[in-house]
Amino acid sequence: MNRRGKGKNFLPTLLLVVVFWMLWFYILLKVPPSSNLVLMIFLATLFAALFLTTALISANSRRGLLFALFIVLLLIMQFFQIANILNIGLLIGIFLSVELYFRVDRRHNL
């Protein structure tokens, strides 16, 4: 039986993780926050780095996506100074309910 197509190759993803974290640290340390474009690039590279890292660690891309989206939305709320305890609690509730919905939905469809 040919097992070559069955296994996943994590090396390209691991290399992308390293590249995105290096790019994010470079932007964090060397690029001045002079425009909104720099902020969007900063958040996009952070999202990609968090998404890929969490997806590799948890072996679940949905959880990686939800975690990265949660952190980036939390930072955007902090940037606009609307990150109070109520908004953070609502954001946690939304993401937990989405995770639970997909977890329960997948079990019932099997």
Backbone as JSON Lines, residues from 0, in Angstrom:
{"i":0,"aa":"M","n":[0.84,-1.18,0.0],"ca":[0.0,0.0,0.0],"c":[0.89,1.24,0.0]}
{"i":1,"aa":"N","n":[0.55,2.21,-0.82],"ca":[1.33,3.43,-0.95],"c":[0.92,4.42,0.14]}
{"i":2,"aa":"R","n":[1.83,4.7,1.04],"ca":[1.53,5.61,2.15],"c":[2.04,7.02,1.88]}
{"i":3,"aa":"R","n":[2.57,7.26,0.72],"ca":[3.15,8.58,0.45],"c":[2.08,9.67,0.44]}
{"i":4,"aa":"G","n":[0.93,9.42,-0.1],"ca":[-0.13,10.43,-0.15],"c":[-0.92,10.54,1.13]}
{"i":5,"aa":"K","n":[-0.78,9.57,2.04],"ca":[-1.57,9.56,3.26],"c":[-1.04,10.52,4.32]}
{"i":6,"aa":"G","n":[0.27,10.61,4.47],"ca":[0.85,11.45,5.5],"c":[0.9,12.91,5.09]}
{"i":7,"aa":"K","n":[0.95,13.78,6.1],"ca":[1.04,15.21,5.81],"c":[2.48,15.66,5.96]}
{"i":8,"aa":"N","n":[2.88,16.53,5.07],"ca":[4.22,17.07,5.11],"c":[4.16,18.43,5.81]}
{"i":9,"aa":"F","n":[4.68,18.51,7.02],"ca":[4.6,19.73,7.81],"c":[5.78,20.67,7.59]}
{"i":10,"aa":"L","n":[6.78,20.23,6.86],"ca":[7.96,21.07,6.67],"c":[7.66,22.39,5.94]}
{"i":11,"aa":"P","n":[6.89,22.39,4.83],"ca":[6.58,23.69,4.2],"c":[5.81,24.63,5.13]}
{"i":12,"aa":"T","n":[4.89,24.09,5.92],"ca":[4.14,24.92,6.85],"c":[5.05,25.44,7.95]}
{"i":13,"aa":"L","n":[5.94,24.61,8.43],"ca":[6.88,25.05,9.45],"c":[7.79,26.16,8.92]}
{"i":14,"aa":"L","n":[8.22,26.03,7.69],"ca":[9.04,27.09,7.09],"c":[8.25,28.39,6.95]}
{"i":15,"aa":"L","n":[6.97,28.28,6.57],"ca":[6.13,29.48,6.49],"c":[5.94,30.12,7.86]}
{"i":16,"aa":"V","n":[5.8,29.3,8.88],"ca":[5.66,29.83,10.24],"c":[6.89,30.65,10.62]}
{"i":17,"aa":"V","n":[8.06,30.11,10.36],"ca":[9.3,30.81,10.68],"c":[9.41,32.12,9.89]}
{"i":18,"aa":"V","n":[9.06,32.07,8.61],"ca":[9.13,33.28,7.77],"c":[8.17,34.35,8.27]}
{"i":19,"aa":"F","n":[6.92,33.96,8.58],"ca":[5.95,34.95,9.05],"c":[6.32,35.53,10.4]}
{"i":20,"aa":"W","n":[6.86,34.71,11.33],"ca":[7.28,35.25,12.62],"c":[8.47,36.19,12.45]}
{"i":21,"aa":"M","n":[9.41,35.84,11.58],"ca":[10.56,36.73,11.34],"c":[10.1,38.05,10.72]}
{"i":22,"aa":"L","n":[9.18,37.97,9.76],"ca":[8.65,39.18,9.14],"c":[7.9,40.02,10.16]}
{"i":23,"aa":"W","n":[7.11,39.38,11.02],"ca":[6.38,40.13,12.03],"c":[7.33,40.82,13.01]}
{"i":24,"aa":"F","n":[8.36,40.12,13.46],"ca":[9.33,40.74,14.37],"c":[10.1,41.87,13.68]}
{"i":25,"aa":"Y","n":[10.39,41.71,12.4],"ca":[11.05,42.79,11.68],"c":[10.16,44.03,11.63]}
{"i":26,"aa":"I","n":[8.88,43.84,11.32],"ca":[7.95,44.97,11.27],"c":[7.81,45.58,12.66]}
{"i":27,"aa":"L","n":[7.74,44.75,13.68],"ca":[7.59,45.24,15.04],"c":[8.78,46.09,15.48]}
{"i":28,"aa":"L","n":[9.99,45.66,15.13],"ca":[11.18,46.33,15.63],"c":[11.72,47.42,14.71]}
{"i":29,"aa":"K","n":[11.53,47.31,13.4],"ca":[12.22,48.2,12.48],"c":[11.33,49.19,11.73]}
{"i":30,"aa":"V","n":[10.04,48.89,11.58],"ca":[9.18,49.75,10.76],"c":[8.37,50.67,11.67]}
{"i":31,"aa":"P","n":[8.5,51.99,11.46],"ca":[7.72,52.91,12.3],"c":[6.24,52.89,11.91]}
{"i":32,"aa":"P","n":[5.36,52.99,12.9],"ca":[3.92,52.96,12.6],"c":[3.45,54.3,12.04]}
{"i":33,"aa":"S","n":[3.76,54.54,10.79],"ca":[3.49,55.84,10.2],"c":[2.18,55.92,9.45]}
{"i":34,"aa":"S","n":[1.62,54.8,9.04],"ca":[0.38,54.85,8.27],"c":[-0.5,53.65,8.6]}
{"i":35,"aa":"N","n":[-1.72,53.7,8.09],"ca":[-2.64,52.59,8.3],"c":[-2.21,51.35,7.53]}
{"i":36,"aa":"L","n":[-1.49,51.55,6.42],"ca":[-1.01,50.41,5.64],"c":[-0.02,49.57,6.47]}
{"i":37,"aa":"V","n":[0.84,50.24,7.21],"ca":[1.79,49.53,8.06],"c":[1.04,48.74,9.14]}
{"i":38,"aa":"L","n":[0.0,49.34,9.71],"ca":[-0.81,48.65,10.71],"c":[-1.49,47.42,10.11]}
{"i":39,"aa":"M","n":[-2.03,47.55,8.9],"ca":[-2.69,46.4,8.26],"c":[-1.69,45.3,7.93]}
{"i":40,"aa":"I","n":[-0.5,45.65,7.48],"ca":[0.54,44.65,7.2],"c":[0.98,43.98,8.5]}
{"i":41,"aa":"F","n":[1.13,44.76,9.55],"ca":[1.49,44.23,10.87],"c":[0.46,43.2,11.34]}
{"i":42,"aa":"L","n":[-0.82,43.56,11.25],"ca":[-1.87,42.65,11.7],"c":[-2.01,41.44,10.78]}
{"i":43,"aa":"A","n":[-1.79,41.62,9.48],"ca":[-1.89,40.5,8.54],"c":[-0.78,39.48,8.78]}
{"i":44,"aa":"T","n":[0.43,39.96,9.01],"ca":[1.52,39.02,9.28],"c":[1.34,38.34,10.64]}
{"i":45,"aa":"L","n":[0.84,39.08,11.62],"ca":[0.55,38.47,12.91],"c":[-0.53,37.41,12.77]}
{"i":46,"aa":"F","n":[-1.57,37.71,12.0],"ca":[-2.64,36.73,11.77],"c":[-2.09,35.47,11.11]}
{"i":47,"aa":"A","n":[-1.29,35.64,10.08],"ca":[-0.74,34.47,9.38],"c":[0.17,33.66,10.3]}
{"i":48,"aa":"A","n":[1.0,34.33,11.07],"ca":[1.91,33.62,11.97],"c":[1.14,32.88,13.06]}
{"i":49,"aa":"L","n":[0.16,33.55,13.66],"ca":[-0.64,32.89,14.7],"c":[-1.46,31.74,14.14]}
{"i":50,"aa":"F","n":[-2.07,31.96,12.98],"ca":[-2.89,30.92,12.36],"c":[-2.07,29.66,12.08]}
{"i":51,"aa":"L","n":[-0.94,29.83,11.43],"ca":[-0.13,28.67,11.08],"c":[0.47,28.0,12.31]}
{"i":52,"aa":"T","n":[0.91,28.79,13.28],"ca":[1.49,28.22,14.49],"c":[0.45,27.43,15.28]}
{"i":53,"aa":"T","n":[-0.71,28.01,15.48],"ca":[-1.75,27.33,16.24],"c":[-2.28,26.12,15.49]}
{"i":54,"aa":"A","n":[-2.39,26.23,14.17],"ca":[-2.85,25.09,13.38],"c":[-1.86,23.94,13.47]}
{"i":55,"aa":"L","n":[-0.57,24.24,13.48],"ca":[0.43,23.18,13.62],"c":[0.41,22.56,15.01]}
{"i":56,"aa":"I","n":[0.31,23.4,16.03],"ca":[0.35,22.89,17.4],"c":[-0.89,22.05,17.71]}
{"i":57,"aa":"S","n":[-2.05,22.55,17.32],"ca":[-3.29,21.83,17.64],"c":[-3.67,20.8,16.59]}
{"i":58,"aa":"A","n":[-2.99,20.79,15.46],"ca":[-3.31,19.9,14.33],"c":[-4.74,20.09,13.87]}
{"i":59,"aa":"N","n":[-5.22,21.34,13.95],"ca":[-6.58,21.65,13.57],"c":[-6.59,23.07,13.01]}
{"i":60,"aa":"S","n":[-6.84,23.2,11.73],"ca":[-6.78,24.52,11.11],"c":[-7.95,25.41,11.54]}
{"i":61,"aa":"R","n":[-9.1,24.82,11.87],"ca":[-10.23,25.63,12.33],"c":[-9.89,26.32,13.65]}
{"i":62,"aa":"R","n":[-9.28,25.59,14.57],"ca":[-8.9,26.21,15.84],"c":[-7.82,27.25,15.65]}
{"i":63,"aa":"G","n":[-6.91,27.01,14.72],"ca":[-5.89,28.0,14.41],"c":[-6.5,29.27,13.86]}
{"i":64,"aa":"L","n":[-7.49,29.11,12.98],"ca":[-8.17,30.27,12.4],"c":[-8.93,31.05,13.46]}
{"i":65,"aa":"L","n":[-9.66,30.35,14.3],"ca":[-10.43,31.03,15.34],"c":[-9.52,31.74,16.34]}
{"i":66,"aa":"F","n":[-8.44,31.1,16.74],"ca":[-7.53,31.73,17.7],"c":[-6.87,32.97,17.1]}
{"i":67,"aa":"A","n":[-6.38,32.86,15.87],"ca":[-5.72,33.99,15.23],"c":[-6.69,35.14,15.01]}
{"i":68,"aa":"L","n":[-7.91,34.82,14.58],"ca":[-8.92,35.85,14.38],"c":[-9.28,36.52,15.69]}
{"i":69,"aa":"F","n":[-9.38,35.75,16.76],"ca":[-9.69,36.31,18.08],"c":[-8.61,37.3,18.52]}
{"i":70,"aa":"I","n":[-7.36,36.91,18.4],"ca":[-6.27,37.79,18.85],"c":[-6.21,39.06,18.01]}
{"i":71,"aa":"V","n":[-6.35,38.93,16.69],"ca":[-6.29,40.11,15.82],"c":[-7.47,41.03,16.09]}
{"i":72,"aa":"L","n":[-8.66,40.47,16.27],"ca":[-9.81,41.32,16.59],"c":[-9.65,41.99,17.95]}
{"i":73,"aa":"L","n":[-9.05,41.3,18.88],"ca":[-8.77,41.91,20.18],"c":[-7.8,43.08,20.05]}
{"i":74,"aa":"L","n":[-6.79,42.93,19.22],"ca":[-5.84,44.03,19.0],"c":[-6.49,45.19,18.26]}
{"i":75,"aa":"I","n":[-7.38,44.9,17.32],"ca":[-8.1,45.97,16.62],"c":[-9.0,46.72,17.59]}
{"i":76,"aa":"M","n":[-9.67,45.99,18.47],"ca":[-10.5,46.65,19.49],"c":[-9.65,47.5,20.41]}
{"i":77,"aa":"Q","n":[-8.48,47.03,20.76],"ca":[-7.57,47.81,21.6],"c":[-7.09,49.06,20.87]}
{"i":78,"aa":"F","n":[-6.84,48.94,19.57],"ca":[-6.39,50.08,18.78],"c":[-7.45,51.18,18.76]}
{"i":79,"aa":"F","n":[-8.71,50.79,18.61],"ca":[-9.8,51.77,18.59],"c":[-10.31,52.1,19.99]}
{"i":80,"aa":"Q","n":[-9.66,51.59,21.02],"ca":[-9.95,51.85,22.42],"c":[-11.38,51.47,22.8]}
{"i":81,"aa":"I","n":[-11.83,50.31,22.3],"ca":[-13.15,49.8,22.66],"c":[-13.03,48.43,23.33]}
{"i":82,"aa":"A","n":[-11.84,48.09,23.8],"ca":[-11.61,46.78,24.42],"c":[-11.89,46.86,25.92]}
{"i":83,"aa":"N","n":[-13.16,46.93,26.28],"ca":[-13.51,46.86,27.69],"c":[-13.92,45.44,28.04]}
{"i":84,"aa":"I","n":[-14.22,45.21,29.29],"ca":[-14.5,43.85,29.76],"c":[-15.74,43.27,29.1]}
{"i":85,"aa":"L","n":[-16.73,44.1,28.82],"ca":[-17.96,43.61,28.18],"c":[-17.68,43.17,26.74]}
{"i":86,"aa":"N","n":[-16.98,43.99,25.98],"ca":[-16.69,43.63,24.59],"c":[-15.78,42.41,24.5]}
{"i":87,"aa":"I","n":[-14.82,42.31,25.39],"ca":[-13.94,41.14,25.39],"c":[-14.74,39.89,25.75]}
{"i":88,"aa":"G","n":[-15.63,40.01,26.73],"ca":[-16.48,38.88,27.1],"c":[-17.4,38.45,25.97]}
{"i":89,"aa":"L","n":[-17.95,39.42,25.25],"ca":[-18.79,39.09,24.09],"c":[-17.98,38.41,23.0]}
{"i":90,"aa":"L","n":[-16.77,38.88,22.78],"ca":[-15.91,38.27,21.76],"c":[-15.55,36.84,22.15]}
{"i":91,"aa":"I","n":[-15.23,36.62,23.41],"ca":[-14.95,35.26,23.88],"c":[-16.18,34.38,23.7]}
{"i":92,"aa":"G","n":[-17.35,34.88,24.05],"ca":[-18.57,34.11,23.89],"c":[-18.86,33.75,22.45]}
{"i":93,"aa":"I","n":[-18.64,34.67,21.54],"ca":[-18.86,34.41,20.11],"c":[-17.93,33.31,19.63]}
{"i":94,"aa":"F","n":[-16.65,33.42,19.96],"ca":[-15.69,32.43,19.47],"c":[-15.87,31.07,20.12]}
{"i":95,"aa":"L","n":[-16.23,31.05,21.39],"ca":[-16.5,29.76,22.04],"c":[-17.75,29.1,21.45]}
{"i":96,"aa":"S","n":[-18.77,29.89,21.17],"ca":[-19.98,29.3,20.6],"c":[-19.74,28.8,19.17]}
{"i":97,"aa":"V","n":[-18.92,29.48,18.4],"ca":[-18.58,29.0,17.05],"c":[-17.8,27.69,17.15]}
{"i":98,"aa":"E","n":[-16.84,27.63,18.07],"ca":[-16.07,26.39,18.25],"c":[-16.97,25.24,18.69]}
{"i":99,"aa":"L","n":[-17.84,25.5,19.64],"ca":[-18.74,24.44,20.11],"c":[-19.73,24.02,19.03]}
{"i":100,"aa":"Y","n":[-20.2,24.96,18.22],"ca":[-21.12,24.62,17.14],"c":[-20.47,23.66,16.16]}
{"i":101,"aa":"F","n":[-19.26,23.98,15.73],"ca":[-18.61,23.11,14.76],"c":[-18.16,21.79,15.38]}
{"i":102,"aa":"R","n":[-17.84,21.77,16.65],"ca":[-17.46,20.53,17.31],"c":[-18.66,19.6,17.43]}
{"i":103,"aa":"V","n":[-19.8,20.11,17.86],"ca":[-21.01,19.31,18.02],"c":[-21.57,18.92,16.65]}
{"i":104,"aa":"D","n":[-21.56,19.83,15.69],"ca":[-22.09,19.55,14.35],"c":[-21.31,18.43,13.68]}
{"i":105,"aa":"R","n":[-20.02,18.39,13.88],"ca":[-19.21,17.35,13.24],"c":[-19.48,15.99,13.87]}
{"i":106,"aa":"R","n":[-19.74,15.94,15.16],"ca":[-20.01,14.66,15.82],"c":[-21.35,14.09,15.38]}
{"i":107,"aa":"H","n":[-22.35,14.94,15.14],"ca":[-23.65,14.43,14.74],"c":[-23.7,14.01,13.28]}
{"i":108,"aa":"N","n":[-22.82,14.53,12.46],"ca":[-22.81,14.17,11.04],"c":[-22.04,12.89,10.76]}
{"i":109,"aa":"L","n":[-21.31,12.37,11.73],"ca":[-20.58,11.13,11.52],"c":[-21.52,10.01,11.65]}
